[in-house]
């Protein structure tokens, strides 16, 4: 391997006299002519004489053949140049014909993949802007209407009205915080401070916070064994479970039951949140973790970002999160965290 690396380094240091040429076909023609002339010179030197007309015709025929073959070889490069200019203008639908099996063919295939990835990223950016604009507009419009009614004297500034305004402000704050979390996750700057956490008191605190929401939801926590632990970042695990509890409370029936099950299995810990809501269709279970995906269970003021953030956090822990078969009506979301 060291020898190969040295050879490659030496080849990179060699002069490149054909760099000024603006066409690969021209370079190939120069290579053919120069190599043919060198071969004829060798024969003239060793044999003493060759027919000049035959030699010239042989070089001309080789040059013509190389140009005809080079046309197909360089066509993908010309197409990539035109496609790159189109991508720079925002057209991500362009593709290059990649049928060759050589390095140019591999380059064309990689170029097509790059164009597809850029198109997907651009579409995600557009969708993100559209969704964020929509999510921000709804609470801002509601909050402005409440404040305008108070200023115009249509509605008194009583606790009920101010509570409505506070709810919209909290929704805005929650959306901004979730967007900041997504930005940190995308940038890769989110760090984890993992430790062994006792699950029973941790889940009890989370349930107590969820009960403050005032939806009348009843919570049932079961931890097996009683001293079960999870190896995770306290703040981020709290964020994941709190989000699952909030979703279960909002999507379940009023005064419904939400069960929280936690079990430790030696090399991993499982946390499940089960509600009594309408559930999620099997075909849509993988989509609920996409950004701004809320499905038919929405309509309750959710932002559609919570489960996407939960999945990212669980992935950072090296675990998994998924919607599993509840065994009956409702929704069952399972989080699995490794114990190391």
SULSULSUL-V499215 format. One record per helix or strand of 2 or more residues. SS is the DSSP state (hx for helix, st for strand). FROM is the first residue (numbers start at 1). LEN is the number of residues. Records with the same first field share a line. If there is no record, write none. Layout:
SS=FROM-LEN / FROM-LEN
//
This chain:
hx=2-12 / 24-24 / 52-37 / 103-49 / 159-29 / 199-13 / 234-18 / 282-3 / 295-3 / 306-11
st=194-5 / 218-7 / 229-5 / 257-8 / 268-7 / 320-5 / 332-7
//
